[in-house]
Every structure is written in C-alpha cells, then in structure tokens.
Amino acid sequence: MWIDFTCEEPFAVKVYVGGINALAGEPRDADFGTLLRRSTAVDRGECIQDYLVAHKQYWIDGFAQRDGTVMQFVATPTGTGYSV
C-alpha cells in the first residue's frame, strides 16, 4: 500500500499512522523521551524532519521506526487491532 501525492504547488504534509509520525517514528503526542531526543538532536545540529514536501516527494509507502528501520504499509481490516 502507498499514499500518492499529486499537487500543483508544494506543501508540507505530516503523516501519522496509529499515532506515530511515519517519517520520524515519533509519537504524535510528545512524551519525555520524544522531547529529550529532539533536544539532543538540536544540540548536535541535526535536523528532525517529521514532514514531507508534496510536489518534491510523490508518495510514501512505509513508516520509520525510532531505530531508523522502515516498515512497509500493509492494509488490514478495521478492528483487528493491528497498528503501528
């Protein structure tokens, strides 16, 4: 499964799956661990990109985990309890 983006002008999109940001692997609602990871990244001069720019990126077909691995989107029936 993938999500296709088609647009005339660029715009930013944040994609959440099961309450997890698909690009950064962080929860939608920041907890202490999220804030600490972001603060550490800023101190190192690193960028945490938690959005994509539609127009430059045409689709997304998976989500990032905190350890950097990427998992493919898989459609499951509603109510099965399977989610990120």
PDB file with SEQRES, HELIX, SHEET and CRYST1 records, atoms N, CA, C and O in Angstrom:
SEQRES   1 A   84  MET TRP ILE ASP PHE THR CYS GLU GLU PRO PHE ALA VAL          
SEQRES   2 A   84  LYS VAL TYR VAL GLY GLY ILE ASN ALA LEU ALA GLY GLU          
SEQRES   3 A   84  PRO ARG ASP ALA ASP PHE GLY THR LEU LEU ARG ARG SER          
SEQRES   4 A   84  THR ALA VAL ASP ARG GLY GLU CYS ILE GLN ASP TYR LEU          
SEQRES   5 A   84  VAL ALA HIS LYS GLN TYR TRP ILE ASP GLY PHE ALA GLN          
SEQRES   6 A   84  ARG ASP GLY THR VAL MET GLN PHE VAL ALA THR PRO THR          
SEQRES   7 A   84  GLY THR GLY TYR SER VAL                                      
HELIX    1 AA1 PHE A   32  ASP A   43  1                                  12    
SHEET    1 AA1 2 ILE A   3  ASP A   4  0                                        
SHEET    2 AA1 2 TRP A  59  ILE A  60 -1                                        
SHEET    1 AA2 2 PHE A  11  VAL A  13  0                                        
SHEET    2 AA2 2 LEU A  52  ALA A  54 -1                                        
SHEET    1 AA3 2 TYR A  16  VAL A  17  0                                        
SHEET    2 AA3 2 ILE A  20  ASN A  21 -1                                        
SHEET    1 AA4 2 GLY A  62  ALA A  64  0                                        
SHEET    2 AA4 2 VAL A  70  GLN A  72 -1                                        
CRYST1    1.000    1.000    1.000  90.00  90.00  90.00 P 1           1          
ATOM      1  N   MET A   1       0.846  -1.169   0.000  1.00  0.00           N  
ATOM      2  CA  MET A   1       0.000   0.000   0.000  1.00  0.00           C  
ATOM      3  C   MET A   1       0.890   1.230   0.000  1.00  0.00           C  
ATOM      4  O   MET A   1       1.941   1.232   0.641  1.00  0.00           O  
ATOM      5  N   TRP A   2       0.487   2.268  -0.706  1.00  0.00           N  
ATOM      6  CA  TRP A   2       1.205   3.526  -0.649  1.00  0.00           C  
ATOM      7  C   TRP A   2       0.239   4.678  -0.727  1.00  0.00           C  
ATOM      8  O   TRP A   2      -0.896   4.522  -1.177  1.00  0.00           O  
ATOM      9  N   ILE A   3       0.687   5.836  -0.288  1.00  0.00           N  
ATOM     10  CA  ILE A   3      -0.122   7.054  -0.341  1.00  0.00           C  
ATOM     11  C   ILE A   3       0.498   7.939  -1.412  1.00  0.00           C  
ATOM     12  O   ILE A   3       1.676   8.288  -1.334  1.00  0.00           O  
ATOM     13  N   ASP A   4      -0.294   8.299  -2.404  1.00  0.00           N  
ATOM     14  CA  ASP A   4       0.163   9.075  -3.559  1.00  0.00           C  
ATOM     15  C   ASP A   4      -0.176  10.546  -3.354  1.00  0.00           C  
ATOM     16  O   ASP A   4      -1.286  10.875  -2.935  1.00  0.00           O  
ATOM     17  N   PHE A   5       0.772  11.434  -3.648  1.00  0.00           N  
ATOM     18  CA  PHE A   5       0.559  12.873  -3.543  1.00  0.00           C  
ATOM     19  C   PHE A   5       0.681  13.509  -4.923  1.00  0.00           C  
ATOM     20  O   PHE A   5       1.709  13.369  -5.585  1.00  0.00           O  
ATOM     21  N   THR A   6      -0.347  14.194  -5.349  1.00  0.00           N  
ATOM     22  CA  THR A   6      -0.327  14.921  -6.607  1.00  0.00           C  
ATOM     23  C   THR A   6      -0.793  16.334  -6.321  1.00  0.00           C  
ATOM     24  O   THR A   6      -1.864  16.528  -5.747  1.00  0.00           O  
ATOM     25  N   CYS A   7       0.000  17.327  -6.714  1.00  0.00           N  
ATOM     26  CA  CYS A   7      -0.379  18.713  -6.432  1.00  0.00           C  
ATOM     27  C   CYS A   7       0.292  19.645  -7.435  1.00  0.00           C  
ATOM     28  O   CYS A   7       1.271  19.285  -8.088  1.00  0.00           O  
ATOM     29  N   GLU A   8      -0.250  20.827  -7.536  1.00  0.00           N  
ATOM     30  CA  GLU A   8       0.300  21.855  -8.418  1.00  0.00           C  
ATOM     31  C   GLU A   8       1.388  22.668  -7.718  1.00  0.00           C  
ATOM     32  O   GLU A   8       2.369  23.069  -8.344  1.00  0.00           O  
ATOM     33  N   GLU A   9       1.212  22.905  -6.440  1.00  0.00           N  
ATOM     34  CA  GLU A   9       2.156  23.697  -5.645  1.00  0.00           C  
ATOM     35  C   GLU A   9       2.666  22.849  -4.486  1.00  0.00           C  
ATOM     36  O   GLU A   9       1.936  21.989  -3.994  1.00  0.00           O  
ATOM     37  N   PRO A  10       3.904  23.068  -4.036  1.00  0.00           N  
ATOM     38  CA  PRO A  10       4.417  22.299  -2.909  1.00  0.00           C  
ATOM     39  C   PRO A  10       3.712  22.659  -1.599  1.00  0.00           C  
ATOM     40  O   PRO A  10       3.351  23.814  -1.371  1.00  0.00           O  
ATOM     41  N   PHE A  11       3.525  21.653  -0.746  1.00  0.00           N  
ATOM     42  CA  PHE A  11       3.008  21.895   0.587  1.00  0.00           C  
ATOM     43  C   PHE A  11       3.526  20.803   1.518  1.00  0.00           C  
ATOM     44  O   PHE A  11       3.862  19.705   1.076  1.00  0.00           O  
ATOM     45  N   ALA A  12       3.588  21.119   2.819  1.00  0.00           N  
ATOM     46  CA  ALA A  12       4.092  20.175   3.814  1.00  0.00           C  
ATOM     47  C   ALA A  12       2.971  19.272   4.294  1.00  0.00           C  
ATOM     48  O   ALA A  12       1.835  19.709   4.477  1.00  0.00           O  
ATOM     49  N   VAL A  13       3.309  17.999   4.497  1.00  0.00           N  
ATOM     50  CA  VAL A  13       2.343  17.013   4.966  1.00  0.00           C  
ATOM     51  C   VAL A  13       2.989  16.209   6.095  1.00  0.00           C  
ATOM     52  O   VAL A  13       4.101  15.703   5.949  1.00  0.00           O  
ATOM     53  N   LYS A  14       2.290  16.097   7.203  1.00  0.00           N  
ATOM     54  CA  LYS A  14       2.711  15.189   8.270  1.00  0.00           C  
ATOM     55  C   LYS A  14       1.807  13.973   8.191  1.00  0.00           C  
ATOM     56  O   LYS A  14       0.585  14.109   8.138  1.00  0.00           O  
ATOM     57  N   VAL A  15       2.402  12.777   8.182  1.00  0.00           N  
ATOM     58  CA  VAL A  15       1.649  11.537   8.057  1.00  0.00           C  
ATOM     59  C   VAL A  15       1.780  10.767   9.368  1.00  0.00           C  
ATOM     60  O   VAL A  15       2.881  10.431   9.804  1.00  0.00           O  
ATOM     61  N   TYR A  16       0.631  10.494   9.986  1.00  0.00           N  
ATOM     62  CA  TYR A  16       0.604   9.723  11.228  1.00  0.00           C  
ATOM     63  C   TYR A  16      -0.133   8.409  10.996  1.00  0.00           C  
ATOM     64  O   TYR A  16      -1.182   8.377  10.353  1.00  0.00           O  
ATOM     65  N   VAL A  17       0.424   7.338  11.523  1.00  0.00           N  
ATOM     66  CA  VAL A  17      -0.166   6.016  11.417  1.00  0.00           C  
ATOM     67  C   VAL A  17      -0.238   5.450  12.834  1.00  0.00           C  
ATOM     68  O   VAL A  17       0.790   5.221  13.471  1.00  0.00           O  
ATOM     69  N   GLY A  18      -1.450   5.229  13.319  1.00  0.00           N  
ATOM     70  CA  GLY A  18      -1.589   4.716  14.668  1.00  0.00           C  
ATOM     71  C   GLY A  18      -0.985   5.637  15.714  1.00  0.00           C  
ATOM     72  O   GLY A  18      -0.502   5.174  16.748  1.00  0.00           O  
ATOM     73  N   GLY A  19      -1.010   6.950  15.451  1.00  0.00           N  
ATOM     74  CA  GLY A  19      -0.462   7.921  16.402  1.00  0.00           C  
ATOM     75  C   GLY A  19       1.041   8.095  16.331  1.00  0.00           C  
ATOM     76  O   GLY A  19       1.622   8.786  17.168  1.00  0.00           O  
ATOM     77  N   ILE A  20       1.691   7.472  15.332  1.00  0.00           N  
ATOM     78  CA  ILE A  20       3.138   7.571  15.159  1.00  0.00           C  
ATOM     79  C   ILE A  20       3.432   8.324  13.860  1.00  0.00           C  
ATOM     80  O   ILE A  20       2.838   8.034  12.821  1.00  0.00           O  
ATOM     81  N   ASN A  21       4.353   9.294  13.924  1.00  0.00           N  
ATOM     82  CA  ASN A  21       4.756  10.030  12.729  1.00  0.00           C  
ATOM     83  C   ASN A  21       5.501   9.071  11.809  1.00  0.00           C  
ATOM     84  O   ASN A  21       6.518   8.497  12.199  1.00  0.00           O  
ATOM     85  N   ALA A  22       4.998   8.896  10.591  1.00  0.00           N  
ATOM     86  CA  ALA A  22       5.553   7.916   9.658  1.00  0.00           C  
ATOM     87  C   ALA A  22       6.968   8.259   9.204  1.00  0.00           C  
ATOM     88  O   ALA A  22       7.713   7.360   8.815  1.00  0.00           O  
ATOM     89  N   LEU A  23       7.359   9.524   9.242  1.00  0.00           N  
ATOM     90  CA  LEU A  23       8.691   9.895   8.786  1.00  0.00           C  
ATOM     91  C   LEU A  23       9.718   9.907   9.909  1.00  0.00           C  
ATOM     92  O   LEU A  23      10.869   9.530   9.689  1.00  0.00           O  
ATOM     93  N   ALA A  24       9.331  10.328  11.095  1.00  0.00           N  
ATOM     94  CA  ALA A  24      10.273  10.448  12.205  1.00  0.00           C  
ATOM     95  C   ALA A  24      10.225   9.264  13.168  1.00  0.00           C  
ATOM     96  O   ALA A  24      11.168   9.043  13.927  1.00  0.00           O  
ATOM     97  N   GLY A  25       9.120   8.497  13.140  1.00  0.00           N  
ATOM     98  CA  GLY A  25       8.986   7.384  14.067  1.00  0.00           C  
ATOM     99  C   GLY A  25       8.685   7.807  15.490  1.00  0.00           C  
ATOM    100  O   GLY A  25       8.841   7.018  16.421  1.00  0.00           O  
ATOM    101  N   GLU A  26       8.258   9.041  15.664  1.00  0.00           N  
ATOM    102  CA  GLU A  26       7.954   9.581  16.989  1.00  0.00           C  
ATOM    103  C   GLU A  26       6.450   9.624  17.207  1.00  0.00           C  
ATOM    104  O   GLU A  26       5.688   9.725  16.246  1.00  0.00           O  
ATOM    105  N   PRO A  27       6.008   9.548  18.480  1.00  0.00           N  
ATOM    106  CA  PRO A  27       4.571   9.622  18.752  1.00  0.00           C  
ATOM    107  C   PRO A  27       3.999  11.003  18.448  1.00  0.00           C  
ATOM    108  O   PRO A  27       4.702  12.008  18.542  1.00  0.00           O  
ATOM    109  N   ARG A  28       2.719  11.044  18.084  1.00  0.00           N  
ATOM    110  CA  ARG A  28       2.042  12.318  17.809  1.00  0.00           C  
ATOM    111  C   ARG A  28       2.072  13.221  19.026  1.00  0.00           C  
ATOM    112  O   ARG A  28       2.348  14.415  18.914  1.00  0.00           O  
ATOM    113  N   ASP A  29       1.790  12.654  20.183  1.00  0.00           N  
ATOM    114  CA  ASP A  29       1.818  13.415  21.433  1.00  0.00           C  
ATOM    115  C   ASP A  29       3.175  13.196  22.083  1.00  0.00           C  
ATOM    116  O   ASP A  29       3.491  12.094  22.532  1.00  0.00           O  
ATOM    117  N   ALA A  30       3.976  14.263  22.129  1.00  0.00           N  
ATOM    118  CA  ALA A  30       5.339  14.158  22.645  1.00  0.00           C  
ATOM    119  C   ALA A  30       5.347  13.741  24.113  1.00  0.00           C  
ATOM    120  O   ALA A  30       4.608  14.282  24.936  1.00  0.00           O  
ATOM    121  N   ASP A  31       6.201  12.766  24.417  1.00  0.00           N  
ATOM    122  CA  ASP A  31       6.434  12.389  25.808  1.00  0.00           C  
ATOM    123  C   ASP A  31       7.845  12.855  26.188  1.00  0.00           C  
ATOM    124  O   ASP A  31       8.510  13.517  25.391  1.00  0.00           O  
ATOM    125  N   PHE A  32       8.300  12.522  27.382  1.00  0.00           N  
ATOM    126  CA  PHE A  32       9.616  12.975  27.821  1.00  0.00           C  
ATOM    127  C   PHE A  32      10.716  12.462  26.898  1.00  0.00           C  
ATOM    128  O   PHE A  32      11.652  13.195  26.577  1.00  0.00           O  
ATOM    129  N   GLY A  33      10.605  11.195  26.467  1.00  0.00           N  
ATOM    130  CA  GLY A  33      11.610  10.623  25.578  1.00  0.00           C  
ATOM    131  C   GLY A  33      11.686  11.356  24.253  1.00  0.00           C  
ATOM    132  O   GLY A  33      12.775  11.581  23.724  1.00  0.00           O  
ATOM    133  N   THR A  34      10.536  11.730  23.714  1.00  0.00           N  
ATOM    134  CA  THR A  34      10.491  12.482  22.458  1.00  0.00           C  
ATOM    135  C   THR A  34      11.184  13.833  22.617  1.00  0.00           C  
ATOM    136  O   THR A  34      12.010  14.218  21.790  1.00  0.00           O  
ATOM    137  N   LEU A  35      10.845  14.537  23.675  1.00  0.00           N  
ATOM    138  CA  LEU A  35      11.442  15.853  23.917  1.00  0.00           C  
ATOM    139  C   LEU A  35      12.948  15.742  24.109  1.00  0.00           C  
ATOM    140  O   LEU A  35      13.696  16.590  23.623  1.00  0.00           O  
ATOM    141  N   LEU A  36      13.403  14.711  24.810  1.00  0.00           N  
ATOM    142  CA  LEU A  36      14.831  14.508  25.030  1.00  0.00           C  
ATOM    143  C   LEU A  36      15.554  14.214  23.716  1.00  0.00           C  
ATOM    144  O   LEU A  36      16.621  14.774  23.464  1.00  0.00           O  
ATOM    145  N   ARG A  37      14.989  13.341  22.875  1.00  0.00           N  
ATOM    146  CA  ARG A  37      15.609  13.029  21.582  1.00  0.00           C  
ATOM    147  C   ARG A  37      15.689  14.271  20.700  1.00  0.00           C  
ATOM    148  O   ARG A  37      16.709  14.504  20.051  1.00  0.00           O  
ATOM    149  N   ARG A  38      14.624  15.068  20.672  1.00  0.00           N  
ATOM    150  CA  ARG A  38      14.636  16.285  19.859  1.00  0.00           C  
ATOM    151  C   ARG A  38      15.665  17.282  20.373  1.00  0.00           C  
ATOM    152  O   ARG A  38      16.390  17.890  19.586  1.00  0.00           O  
ATOM    153  N   SER A  39      15.729  17.450  21.684  1.00  0.00           N  
ATOM    154  CA  SER A  39      16.689  18.374  22.282  1.00  0.00           C  
ATOM    155  C   SER A  39      18.122  17.944  21.986  1.00  0.00           C  
ATOM    156  O   SER A  39      18.968  18.779  21.663  1.00  0.00           O  
ATOM    157  N   THR A  40      18.397  16.643  22.095  1.00  0.00           N  
ATOM    158  CA  THR A  40      19.730  16.117  21.803  1.00  0.00           C  
ATOM    159  C   THR A  40      20.080  16.345  20.335  1.00  0.00           C  
ATOM    160  O   THR A  40      21.207  16.732  20.023  1.00  0.00           O  
ATOM    161  N   ALA A  41      19.141  16.114  19.443  1.00  0.00           N  
ATOM    162  CA  ALA A  41      19.391  16.324  18.010  1.00  0.00           C  
ATOM    163  C   ALA A  41      19.694  17.791  17.715  1.00  0.00           C  
ATOM    164  O   ALA A  41      20.605  18.095  16.945  1.00  0.00           O  
ATOM    165  N   VAL A  42      18.939  18.693  18.320  1.00  0.00           N  
ATOM    166  CA  VAL A  42      19.172  20.130  18.114  1.00  0.00           C  
ATOM    167  C   VAL A  42      20.557  20.507  18.628  1.00  0.00           C  
ATOM    168  O   VAL A  42      21.277  21.261  17.973  1.00  0.00           O  
ATOM    169  N   ASP A  43      20.936  19.987  19.799  1.00  0.00           N  
ATOM    170  CA  ASP A  43      22.265  20.273  20.354  1.00  0.00           C  
ATOM    171  C   ASP A  43      23.375  19.789  19.431  1.00  0.00           C  
ATOM    172  O   ASP A  43      24.444  20.396  19.382  1.00  0.00           O  
ATOM    173  N   ARG A  44      23.138  18.716  18.709  1.00  0.00           N  
ATOM    174  CA  ARG A  44      24.135  18.177  17.764  1.00  0.00           C  
ATOM    175  C   ARG A  44      24.077  18.871  16.411  1.00  0.00           C  
ATOM    176  O   ARG A  44      24.910  18.602  15.545  1.00  0.00           O  
ATOM    177  N   GLY A  45      23.109  19.759  16.215  1.00  0.00           N  
ATOM    178  CA  GLY A  45      22.959  20.438  14.939  1.00  0.00           C  
ATOM    179  C   GLY A  45      22.260  19.580  13.898  1.00  0.00           C  
ATOM    180  O   GLY A  45      22.349  19.856  12.702  1.00  0.00           O  
ATOM    181  N   GLU A  46      21.560  18.533  14.351  1.00  0.00           N  
ATOM    182  CA  GLU A  46      20.857  17.630  13.445  1.00  0.00           C  
ATOM    183  C   GLU A  46      19.432  18.119  13.235  1.00  0.00           C  
ATOM    184  O   GLU A  46      18.850  18.780  14.095  1.00  0.00           O  
ATOM    185  N   CYS A  47      18.887  17.782  12.082  1.00  0.00           N  
ATOM    186  CA  CYS A  47      17.515  18.144  11.741  1.00  0.00           C  
ATOM    187  C   CYS A  47      16.612  16.930  11.913  1.00  0.00           C  
ATOM    188  O   CYS A  47      16.941  15.835  11.457  1.00  0.00           O  
ATOM    189  N   ILE A  48      15.480  17.123  12.568  1.00  0.00           N  
ATOM    190  CA  ILE A  48      14.479  16.066  12.660  1.00  0.00           C  
ATOM    191  C   ILE A  48      13.365  16.436  11.693  1.00  0.00           C  
ATOM    192  O   ILE A  48      12.541  17.300  11.991  1.00  0.00           O  
ATOM    193  N   GLN A  49      13.341  15.795  10.551  1.00  0.00           N  
ATOM    194  CA  GLN A  49      12.307  16.100   9.575  1.00  0.00           C  
ATOM    195  C   GLN A  49      11.142  15.154   9.792  1.00  0.00           C  
ATOM    196  O   GLN A  49      11.246  13.952   9.546  1.00  0.00           O  
ATOM    197  N   ASP A  50      10.027  15.713  10.257  1.00  0.00           N  
ATOM    198  CA  ASP A  50       8.852  14.903  10.549  1.00  0.00           C  
ATOM    199  C   ASP A  50       7.713  15.207   9.576  1.00  0.00           C  
ATOM    200  O   ASP A  50       6.544  14.988   9.892  1.00  0.00           O  
ATOM    201  N   TYR A  51       8.056  15.706   8.408  1.00  0.00           N  
ATOM    202  CA  TYR A  51       7.073  16.026   7.379  1.00  0.00           C  
ATOM    203  C   TYR A  51       7.693  15.744   6.021  1.00  0.00           C  
ATOM    204  O   TYR A  51       8.914  15.636   5.901  1.00  0.00           O  
ATOM    205  N   LEU A  52       6.860  15.625   5.005  1.00  0.00           N  
ATOM    206  CA  LEU A  52       7.356  15.522   3.637  1.00  0.00           C  
ATOM    207  C   LEU A  52       6.830  16.714   2.856  1.00  0.00           C  
ATOM    208  O   LEU A  52       5.834  17.331   3.234  1.00  0.00           O  
ATOM    209  N   VAL A  53       7.496  17.023   1.784  1.00  0.00           N  
ATOM    210  CA  VAL A  53       7.053  18.123   0.921  1.00  0.00           C  
ATOM    211  C   VAL A  53       6.427  17.510  -0.321  1.00  0.00           C  
ATOM    212  O   VAL A  53       7.123  17.027  -1.215  1.00  0.00           O  
ATOM    213  N   ALA A  54       5.096  17.539  -0.358  1.00  0.00           N  
ATOM    214  CA  ALA A  54       4.390  17.031  -1.531  1.00  0.00           C  
ATOM    215  C   ALA A  54       4.732  17.957  -2.690  1.00  0.00           C  
ATOM    216  O   ALA A  54       4.761  19.176  -2.521  1.00  0.00           O  
ATOM    217  N   HIS A  55       4.980  17.416  -3.815  1.00  0.00           N  
ATOM    218  CA  HIS A  55       5.418  18.083  -5.028  1.00  0.00           C  
ATOM    219  C   HIS A  55       6.850  17.640  -5.308  1.00  0.00           C  
ATOM    220  O   HIS A  55       7.201  17.393  -6.462  1.00  0.00           O  
ATOM    221  N   LYS A  56       7.679  17.535  -4.277  1.00  0.00           N  
ATOM    222  CA  LYS A  56       9.038  17.010  -4.433  1.00  0.00           C  
ATOM    223  C   LYS A  56       9.049  15.509  -4.136  1.00  0.00           C  
ATOM    224  O   LYS A  56       9.798  14.756  -4.759  1.00  0.00           O  
ATOM    225  N   GLN A  57       8.224  15.080  -3.190  1.00  0.00           N  
ATOM    226  CA  GLN A  57       8.077  13.663  -2.872  1.00  0.00           C  
ATOM    227  C   GLN A  57       6.694  13.251  -3.332  1.00  0.00           C  
ATOM    228  O   GLN A  57       5.695  13.808  -2.877  1.00  0.00           O  
ATOM    229  N   TYR A  58       6.626  12.284  -4.224  1.00  0.00           N  
ATOM    230  CA  TYR A  58       5.367  11.931  -4.863  1.00  0.00           C  
ATOM    231  C   TYR A  58       4.551  10.897  -4.099  1.00  0.00           C  
ATOM    232  O   TYR A  58       3.340  10.806  -4.301  1.00  0.00           O  
ATOM    233  N   TRP A  59       5.184  10.113  -3.224  1.00  0.00           N  
ATOM    234  CA  TRP A  59       4.433   9.112  -2.481  1.00  0.00           C  
ATOM    235  C   TRP A  59       5.191   8.731  -1.224  1.00  0.00           C  
ATOM    236  O   TRP A  59       6.357   9.080  -1.044  1.00  0.00           O  
ATOM    237  N   ILE A  60       4.504   8.013  -0.369  1.00  0.00           N  
ATOM    238  CA  ILE A  60       5.112   7.401   0.812  1.00  0.00           C  
ATOM    239  C   ILE A  60       4.540   5.995   0.906  1.00  0.00           C  
ATOM    240  O   ILE A  60       3.331   5.805   0.770  1.00  0.00           O  
ATOM    241  N   ASP A  61       5.401   5.008   1.138  1.00  0.00           N  
ATOM    242  CA  ASP A  61       4.929   3.625   1.146  1.00  0.00           C  
ATOM    243  C   ASP A  61       5.320   2.864   2.414  1.00  0.00           C  
ATOM    244  O   ASP A  61       5.256   1.636   2.451  1.00  0.00           O  
ATOM    245  N   GLY A  62       5.719   3.588   3.435  1.00  0.00           N  
ATOM    246  CA  GLY A  62       6.073   2.932   4.685  1.00  0.00           C  
ATOM    247  C   GLY A  62       6.284   3.957   5.783  1.00  0.00           C  
ATOM    248  O   GLY A  62       6.087   5.155   5.581  1.00  0.00           O  
ATOM    249  N   PHE A  63       6.687   3.471   6.949  1.00  0.00           N  
ATOM    250  CA  PHE A  63       6.915   4.373   8.070  1.00  0.00           C  
ATOM    251  C   PHE A  63       8.229   4.036   8.746  1.00  0.00           C  
ATOM    252  O   PHE A  63       8.680   2.891   8.731  1.00  0.00           O  
ATOM    253  N   ALA A  64       8.839   5.064   9.344  1.00  0.00           N  
ATOM    254  CA  ALA A  64      10.109   4.899  10.036  1.00  0.00           C  
ATOM    255  C   ALA A  64       9.868   4.462  11.473  1.00  0.00           C  
ATOM    256  O   ALA A  64       8.888   4.862  12.102  1.00  0.00           O  
ATOM    257  N   GLN A  65      10.767   3.644  11.979  1.00  0.00           N  
ATOM    258  CA  GLN A  65      10.775   3.316  13.391  1.00  0.00           C  
ATOM    259  C   GLN A  65      11.876   4.124  14.055  1.00  0.00           C  
ATOM    260  O   GLN A  65      12.748   4.658  13.371  1.00  0.00           O  
ATOM    261  N   ARG A  66      11.848   4.219  15.367  1.00  0.00           N  
ATOM    262  CA  ARG A  66      12.843   5.026  16.079  1.00  0.00           C  
ATOM    263  C   ARG A  66      14.266   4.588  15.784  1.00  0.00           C  
ATOM    264  O   ARG A  66      15.174   5.419  15.785  1.00  0.00           O  
ATOM    265  N   ASP A  67      14.485   3.297  15.529  1.00  0.00           N  
ATOM    266  CA  ASP A  67      15.852   2.819  15.276  1.00  0.00           C  
ATOM    267  C   ASP A  67      16.302   3.060  13.838  1.00  0.00           C  
ATOM    268  O   ASP A  67      17.412   2.682  13.462  1.00  0.00           O  
ATOM    269  N   GLY A  68      15.434   3.693  13.023  1.00  0.00           N  
ATOM    270  CA  GLY A  68      15.809   4.042  11.652  1.00  0.00           C  
ATOM    271  C   GLY A  68      15.360   3.052  10.600  1.00  0.00           C  
ATOM    272  O   GLY A  68      15.469   3.345   9.409  1.00  0.00           O  
ATOM    273  N   THR A  69      14.856   1.882  10.994  1.00  0.00           N  
ATOM    274  CA  THR A  69      14.357   0.942  10.001  1.00  0.00           C  
ATOM    275  C   THR A  69      13.020   1.432   9.461  1.00  0.00           C  
ATOM    276  O   THR A  69      12.304   2.179  10.129  1.00  0.00           O  
ATOM    277  N   VAL A  70      12.695   1.009   8.257  1.00  0.00           N  
ATOM    278  CA  VAL A  70      11.446   1.411   7.619  1.00  0.00           C  
ATOM    279  C   VAL A  70      10.592   0.180   7.390  1.00  0.00           C  
ATOM    280  O   VAL A  70      11.064  -0.838   6.883  1.00  0.00           O  
ATOM    281  N   MET A  71       9.331   0.285   7.770  1.00  0.00           N  
ATOM    282  CA  MET A  71       8.371  -0.806   7.606  1.00  0.00           C  
ATOM    283  C   MET A  71       7.360  -0.408   6.541  1.00  0.00           C  
ATOM    284  O   MET A  71       6.902   0.734   6.518  1.00  0.00           O  
ATOM    285  N   GLN A  72       7.010  -1.331   5.667  1.00  0.00           N  
ATOM    286  CA  GLN A  72       6.062  -1.068   4.588  1.00  0.00           C  
ATOM    287  C   GLN A  72       4.643  -0.978   5.138  1.00  0.00           C  
ATOM    288  O   GLN A  72       4.275  -1.719   6.049  1.00  0.00           O  
ATOM    289  N   PHE A  73       3.843  -0.059   4.574  1.00  0.00           N  
ATOM    290  CA  PHE A  73       2.430  -0.005   4.911  1.00  0.00           C  
ATOM    291  C   PHE A  73       1.757  -1.286   4.439  1.00  0.00           C  
ATOM    292  O   PHE A  73       2.013  -1.750   3.328  1.00  0.00           O  
ATOM    293  N   VAL A  74       0.902  -1.855   5.272  1.00  0.00           N  
ATOM    294  CA  VAL A  74       0.137  -3.045   4.922  1.00  0.00           C  
ATOM    295  C   VAL A  74      -1.308  -2.795   5.351  1.00  0.00           C  
ATOM    296  O   VAL A  74      -1.561  -2.435   6.501  1.00  0.00           O  
ATOM    297  N   ALA A  75      -2.237  -2.980   4.449  1.00  0.00           N  
ATOM    298  CA  ALA A  75      -3.647  -2.777   4.771  1.00  0.00           C  
ATOM    299  C   ALA A  75      -4.159  -3.961   5.586  1.00  0.00           C  
ATOM    300  O   ALA A  75      -3.886  -5.116   5.259  1.00  0.00           O  
ATOM    301  N   THR A  76      -4.906  -3.663   6.654  1.00  0.00           N  
ATOM    302  CA  THR A  76      -5.529  -4.708   7.469  1.00  0.00           C  
ATOM    303  C   THR A  76      -6.982  -4.323   7.720  1.00  0.00           C  
ATOM    304  O   THR A  76      -7.315  -3.138   7.696  1.00  0.00           O  
ATOM    305  N   PRO A  77      -7.841  -5.287   7.957  1.00  0.00           N  
ATOM    306  CA  PRO A  77      -9.244  -4.975   8.219  1.00  0.00           C  
ATOM    307  C   PRO A  77      -9.409  -4.136   9.490  1.00  0.00           C  
ATOM    308  O   PRO A  77      -8.676  -4.321  10.462  1.00  0.00           O  
ATOM    309  N   THR A  78     -10.355  -3.236   9.474  1.00  0.00           N  
ATOM    310  CA  THR A  78     -10.660  -2.416  10.635  1.00  0.00           C  
ATOM    311  C   THR A  78     -11.079  -3.296  11.803  1.00  0.00           C  
ATOM    312  O   THR A  78     -11.816  -4.268  11.637  1.00  0.00           O  
ATOM    313  N   GLY A  79     -10.595  -2.938  12.982  1.00  0.00           N  
ATOM    314  CA  GLY A  79     -10.996  -3.652  14.186  1.00  0.00           C  
ATOM    315  C   GLY A  79     -10.163  -4.881  14.516  1.00  0.00           C  
ATOM    316  O   GLY A  79     -10.465  -5.576  15.486  1.00  0.00           O  
ATOM    317  N   THR A  80      -9.111  -5.174  13.731  1.00  0.00           N  
ATOM    318  CA  THR A  80      -8.293  -6.346  14.014  1.00  0.00           C  
ATOM    319  C   THR A  80      -7.287  -6.093  15.133  1.00  0.00           C  
ATOM    320  O   THR A  80      -6.732  -7.035  15.701  1.00  0.00           O  
ATOM    321  N   GLY A  81      -7.053  -4.815  15.449  1.00  0.00           N  
ATOM    322  CA  GLY A  81      -6.085  -4.490  16.494  1.00  0.00           C  
ATOM    323  C   GLY A  81      -4.669  -4.344  16.000  1.00  0.00           C  
ATOM    324  O   GLY A  81      -3.767  -4.051  16.784  1.00  0.00           O  
ATOM    325  N   TYR A  82      -4.452  -4.547  14.694  1.00  0.00           N  
ATOM    326  CA  TYR A  82      -3.122  -4.377  14.131  1.00  0.00           C  
ATOM    327  C   TYR A  82      -2.893  -2.912  13.802  1.00  0.00           C  
ATOM    328  O   TYR A  82      -3.709  -2.288  13.124  1.00  0.00           O  
ATOM    329  N   SER A  83      -1.801  -2.373  14.275  1.00  0.00           N  
ATOM    330  CA  SER A  83      -1.452  -0.978  14.020  1.00  0.00           C  
ATOM    331  C   SER A  83       0.009  -0.787  14.373  1.00  0.00           C  
ATOM    332  O   SER A  83       0.661  -1.691  14.896  1.00  0.00           O  
ATOM    333  N   VAL A  84       0.502   0.373  14.087  1.00  0.00           N  
ATOM    334  CA  VAL A  84       1.856   0.717  14.473  1.00  0.00           C  
ATOM    335  C   VAL A  84       1.934   0.688  15.973  1.00  0.00           C  
ATOM    336  O   VAL A  84       2.995   0.949  16.541  1.00  0.00           O  
TER     337      VAL A  84                                                      
END                                                                             
